[in-house]
Amino acid sequence: MTELMTSIEQIVRAAGDMMRTAFNAPDRPAYSMKGQQDYLTVTDGAVEQFVREQIARRFPGDGVLGEEAGGLVEGPRLWIVDPIDGTANFARQIPHFCISLGLMVDGVMEAGAIYEPMHDELYIAQRGQGAWLNGRRMRVSTIADLKASTVEVGWSTRIPLDTYLDMAGKAARAGCSVRRAGSGSLGVAYVAAGRTEAYAEAHINAWDVAAGLLLVAEAGGRINDFWANGGVRSGNPVLVTNAALAQEFSAMTGIGLLP
């Protein structure tokens, strides 16, 4: 493993230890609300600060964009971090959350990892080197029948509710099993791991999918051009799929895919 990937793994595993300790503490993690169904815990801020300190020490001069503290996106090297994706799950004692950390170099995702601490699952990828789950090579599923497929449709207060209901309804009517588990990062990672066939959301932020987009691409899946039109700063729709059902999911969601 390269020095870069070793550092990424060490950072996300240590961050995961912080999350696991807080989750397992005698008192439920205290939370506040940033908005409708938008949870914030003390652990979010602590984990992001830890990641920022680690990057500053290991990669001085690199930029960092995080969900909680923001950041500038100029410069050739940008780390994109979501300290806890699935904060509502974390706050409500549902063990389905993760840290997502990705490195963009000159506008291209170079490396990334998603670590789910409660089941000790590390999803990690480097551009051109494949994607791995706990040391095993990941490949997207080969399911080619919508009626045998599973799609996760993410929901966001940034879009009209009818948009979400329409997307989920089309998938259900096509015969898909439709789910929503509350972590976009893990939803995308599950596509890379072949656990589901697609993840779609009408609007999502960069820190939720930066690492996951690379995971899916390196696992042989298809992704949309999320980084177009200022996706780093303002987010975009996202669609990731296996190869076999790519055109069907693209038509269903109205989100185009890269070749």
C-alpha positions as semicolon CSV with decimal commas, in nm:
position;residue;x (nm);y (nm);z (nm)
1;M;0,000;0,000;0,000
2;T;0,130;0,346;-0,087
3;E;0,214;0,603;0,179
4;L;-0,090;0,804;0,070
5;M;-0,329;0,513;0,113
6;T;-0,173;0,411;0,443
7;S;-0,229;0,764;0,573
8;I;-0,590;0,767;0,455
9;E;-0,660;0,435;0,623
10;Q;-0,496;0,545;0,948
11;I;-0,693;0,871;0,956
12;V;-1,035;0,718;0,891
13;R;-0,980;0,428;1,130
14;A;-0,878;0,664;1,409
15;A;-1,178;0,883;1,335
16;G;-1,395;0,573;1,342
17;D;-1,261;0,487;1,686
18;M;-1,378;0,828;1,807
19;M;-1,724;0,770;1,663
20;R;-1,753;0,420;1,806
21;T;-1,650;0,535;2,153
22;A;-1,907;0,815;2,150
23;F;-2,179;0,586;2,014
24;N;-2,114;0,324;2,283
25;A;-2,094;0,573;2,571
26;P;-2,352;0,524;2,850
27;D;-2,538;0,840;2,744
28;R;-2,686;0,868;2,395
29;P;-2,488;1,125;2,189
30;A;-2,642;1,467;2,249
31;Y;-2,753;1,643;1,933
32;S;-2,891;1,969;1,803
33;M;-3,075;2,043;1,480
34;K;-2,923;2,249;1,197
35;G;-3,254;2,230;1,009
36;Q;-3,534;1,992;0,924
37;Q;-3,406;1,636;0,985
38;D;-3,050;1,779;0,986
39;Y;-2,877;1,655;1,300
40;L;-2,551;1,778;1,454
41;T;-2,355;1,622;1,739
42;V;-2,042;1,726;1,924
43;T;-1,872;1,425;1,771
44;D;-1,921;1,562;1,417
45;G;-1,711;1,866;1,499
46;A;-1,451;1,670;1,698
47;V;-1,398;1,417;1,419
48;E;-1,368;1,684;1,151
49;Q;-1,118;1,880;1,361
50;F;-0,914;1,562;1,411
51;V;-0,910;1,495;1,036
52;R;-0,806;1,853;0,961
53;E;-0,520;1,828;1,210
54;Q;-0,402;1,499;1,062
55;I;-0,405;1,635;0,708
56;A;-0,221;1,951;0,813
57;R;0,048;1,737;0,978
58;R;0,082;1,474;0,707
59;F;0,011;1,685;0,395
60;P;0,096;2,046;0,479
61;G;-0,044;2,297;0,233
62;D;-0,333;2,079;0,114
63;G;-0,682;2,227;0,124
64;V;-0,968;2,074;0,322
65;L;-1,342;2,104;0,257
66;G;-1,558;1,966;0,535
67;E;-1,926;1,951;0,610
68;E;-1,902;2,127;0,944
69;A;-1,626;2,389;0,898
70;G;-1,641;2,445;0,522
71;G;-1,316;2,550;0,358
72;L;-1,170;2,693;0,041
73;V;-1,168;2,482;-0,275
74;E;-0,884;2,653;-0,458
75;G;-0,549;2,480;-0,507
76;P;-0,434;2,160;-0,677
77;R;-0,497;1,923;-0,382
78;L;-0,825;1,920;-0,193
79;W;-0,938;1,680;0,078
80;I;-1,316;1,645;0,108
81;V;-1,447;1,509;0,437
82;D;-1,780;1,421;0,591
83;P;-1,694;1,344;0,953
84;I;-2,014;1,151;1,023
85;D;-2,237;1,070;0,729
86;G;-2,555;0,937;0,881
87;T;-2,555;1,170;1,182
88;A;-2,928;1,114;1,240
89;N;-2,859;0,740;1,269
90;F;-2,563;0,807;1,499
91;A;-2,768;1,036;1,723
92;R;-3,064;0,796;1,737
93;Q;-2,851;0,489;1,818
94;I;-2,881;0,325;1,476
95;P;-2,544;0,166;1,386
96;H;-2,537;0,279;1,022
97;F;-2,299;0,572;0,977
98;C;-1,946;0,637;0,855
99;I;-1,667;0,880;0,782
100;S;-1,601;0,967;0,417
101;L;-1,264;1,110;0,311
102;G;-1,156;1,176;-0,046
103;L;-0,859;1,345;-0,212
104;M;-0,909;1,547;-0,530
105;V;-0,600;1,639;-0,732
106;D;-0,636;1,895;-1,011
107;G;-1,011;1,839;-1,019
108;V;-0,994;1,457;-1,037
109;M;-1,064;1,218;-0,749
110;E;-0,734;1,046;-0,674
111;A;-0,808;0,844;-0,361
112;G;-1,075;0,795;-0,100
113;A;-1,205;0,585;0,183
114;I;-1,530;0,525;0,367
115;Y;-1,506;0,365;0,710
116;E;-1,808;0,222;0,887
117;P;-1,685;0,171;1,244
118;M;-1,968;-0,031;1,397
119;H;-1,903;-0,324;1,162
120;D;-1,535;-0,243;1,102
121;E;-1,580;-0,208;0,725
122;L;-1,318;-0,013;0,533
123;Y;-1,401;0,073;0,171
124;I;-1,095;0,222;0,001
125;A;-0,979;0,304;-0,352
126;Q;-0,705;0,479;-0,545
127;R;-0,753;0,590;-0,903
128;G;-0,650;0,313;-1,142
129;Q;-0,581;0,066;-0,860
130;G;-0,925;-0,084;-0,793
131;A;-1,156;-0,066;-0,493
132;W;-1,131;-0,281;-0,184
133;L;-1,344;-0,377;0,117
134;N;-1,136;-0,499;0,411
135;G;-0,866;-0,614;0,172
136;R;-1,097;-0,791;-0,075
137;R;-1,143;-0,658;-0,427
138;M;-1,488;-0,507;-0,483
139;R;-1,695;-0,542;-0,798
140;V;-2,041;-0,407;-0,869
141;S;-2,321;-0,661;-0,901
142;T;-2,404;-0,834;-1,228
143;I;-2,782;-0,827;-1,178
144;A;-2,946;-0,723;-1,507
145;D;-3,316;-0,746;-1,417
146;L;-3,483;-0,448;-1,252
147;K;-3,725;-0,686;-1,080
148;A;-3,431;-0,848;-0,901
149;S;-3,253;-0,520;-0,823
150;T;-3,226;-0,298;-0,518
151;V;-3,193;0,078;-0,543
152;E;-3,146;0,328;-0,263
153;V;-3,309;0,666;-0,322
154;G;-3,174;0,942;-0,102
155;W;-3,394;1,221;0,034
156;S;-3,296;1,582;0,093
157;T;-3,477;1,889;0,222
158;R;-3,299;2,084;-0,053
159;I;-3,540;1,948;-0,313
160;P;-3,920;1,930;-0,329
161;L;-4,065;1,622;-0,162
162;D;-4,250;1,533;-0,482
163;T;-3,916;1,492;-0,662
164;Y;-3,811;1,224;-0,416
165;L;-4,149;1,053;-0,422
166;D;-4,152;1,050;-0,802
167;M;-3,805;0,895;-0,823
168;A;-3,880;0,633;-0,557
169;G;-4,220;0,561;-0,713
170;K;-4,077;0,502;-1,058
171;A;-3,826;0,256;-0,913
172;A;-4,095;0,071;-0,719
173;R;-4,326;0,052;-1,019
174;A;-4,039;-0,089;-1,226
175;G;-4,012;-0,373;-0,978
176;C;-3,706;-0,257;-0,784
177;S;-3,669;-0,304;-0,412
178;V;-3,645;0,055;-0,287
179;R;-3,465;0,148;0,032
180;R;-3,345;0,453;0,224
181;A;-3,099;0,395;0,508
182;G;-2,991;0,750;0,594
183;S;-2,627;0,756;0,479
184;G;-2,553;0,859;0,122
185;S;-2,187;0,765;0,158
186;L;-2,270;0,410;0,259
187;G;-2,546;0,395;-0,001
188;V;-2,287;0,463;-0,272
189;A;-2,034;0,227;-0,114
190;Y;-2,293;-0,052;-0,116
191;V;-2,319;-0,019;-0,496
192;A;-1,942;-0,056;-0,525
193;A;-1,957;-0,365;-0,304
194;G;-2,232;-0,524;-0,514
195;R;-2,482;-0,513;-0,228
196;T;-2,723;-0,292;-0,423
197;E;-2,751;-0,200;-0,790
198;A;-2,793;0,179;-0,770
199;Y;-2,796;0,485;-0,549
200;A;-2,973;0,800;-0,666
201;E;-3,044;1,137;-0,508
202;A;-3,173;1,455;-0,670
203;H;-2,926;1,670;-0,474
204;I;-2,636;1,575;-0,250
205;N;-2,326;1,755;-0,127
206;A;-1,970;1,681;-0,235
207;W;-1,855;1,553;0,104
208;D;-2,122;1,281;0,097
209;V;-2,003;1,123;-0,229
210;A;-1,644;1,229;-0,302
211;A;-1,493;0,898;-0,190
212;G;-1,788;0,688;-0,301
213;L;-1,784;0,802;-0,662
214;L;-1,427;0,678;-0,694
215;L;-1,517;0,350;-0,523
216;V;-1,793;0,278;-0,774
217;A;-1,584;0,374;-1,075
218;E;-1,296;0,154;-0,959
219;A;-1,537;-0,133;-0,890
220;G;-1,656;-0,134;-1,252
221;G;-1,974;0,069;-1,205
222;R;-2,110;0,380;-1,372
223;I;-2,132;0,731;-1,225
224;N;-2,273;1,064;-1,333
225;D;-2,064;1,378;-1,393
226;F;-2,115;1,497;-1,037
227;W;-1,830;1,750;-1,048
228;A;-1,976;1,950;-1,339
229;N;-2,116;2,299;-1,286
230;G;-1,961;2,363;-0,947
231;G;-2,044;2,033;-0,784
232;V;-1,760;2,073;-0,535
233;R;-1,909;2,391;-0,392
234;S;-2,282;2,350;-0,438
235;G;-2,348;1,977;-0,483
236;N;-2,542;1,810;-0,763
237;P;-2,768;1,517;-0,840
238;V;-2,595;1,183;-0,804
239;L;-2,648;0,848;-0,971
240;V;-2,419;0,546;-0,934
241;T;-2,514;0,207;-1,077
242;N;-2,385;-0,130;-1,176
243;A;-2,299;-0,161;-1,545
244;A;-2,579;-0,401;-1,635
245;L;-2,866;-0,169;-1,539
246;A;-2,700;0,167;-1,602
247;Q;-2,924;0,277;-1,888
248;E;-3,241;0,169;-1,711
249;F;-3,157;0,362;-1,394
250;S;-3,045;0,666;-1,592
251;A;-3,375;0,676;-1,780
252;M;-3,571;0,617;-1,460
253;T;-3,404;0,901;-1,267
254;G;-3,336;1,143;-1,552
255;I;-2,969;1,164;-1,446
256;G;-2,716;1,108;-1,724
257;L;-2,410;0,892;-1,677
258;L;-2,049;0,927;-1,786
259;P;-1,942;0,685;-2,062
